[in-house]
Amino acid sequence: MAPHRLMAAPGQGMRRCGAKIHPGVRPAYHIYWSCVVWDAVRLEHSLSPPVPPFLDCTARAPGWEARTTTASSVAAQRHTALAQELDRLVRVLAADGALRVIVYGSFARGDVGPASDLDLLVVVPPDGATFVERLGRLYAVTRPVLPCDMLAYTEDELAALAAGTELVAGALQEGRVVYARSPSPGV
């Protein structure tokens, strides 16, 4: 029998279906995006005596939803979550005065995996702040809810680093511009 994946409904926390686990069932705990998933895996040989229905941990209980996950579905869910977070971050950064936002890394290449994060290169207007001060301010303003690596440079710093730094040159080469402030009229 194929293993069943049981997951608690959002906000329900983890619950078991029965009071005790039958000796023929091995529990295995996994962490899946902040949800605790409990797998009940039956042994390959037949159980004797059979598991009574009230102790069968593979049965659906109220508030539980049977799910099967594959690597591609997890990656697709992660891509969707990252895309939503990117949209939110771009709106916040644009309102904060960013000149350009460039996404690079696995998200820009289209090979998002379950542990992928967002890699952003943010071009900001010169304000006299140091690199670390700018990053601290950007992280405080954006408050990312998913893993996000940001680099914040002025146009002059970016031009100087593009010629001598592999990370910045690679980000500019593979990256996609997701936001660019339009020039002000009359400038």
Secondary structure as UniProt FT lines:
FT   STRAND          4..8
FT   TURN            10..11
FT   TURN            23..24
FT   STRAND          25..32
FT   TURN            33..34
FT   STRAND          35..42
FT   HELIX           53..55
FT   TURN            57..58
FT   TURN            62..63
FT   STRAND          64..66
FT   HELIX           71..95
FT   TURN            96..97
FT   STRAND          100..104
FT   HELIX           106..109
FT   TURN            114..115
FT   STRAND          118..123
FT   HELIX           131..142
FT   STRAND          148..153
FT   HELIX           155..164
FT   HELIX           166..174
FT   STRAND          176..180
FT   TURN            185..186
//
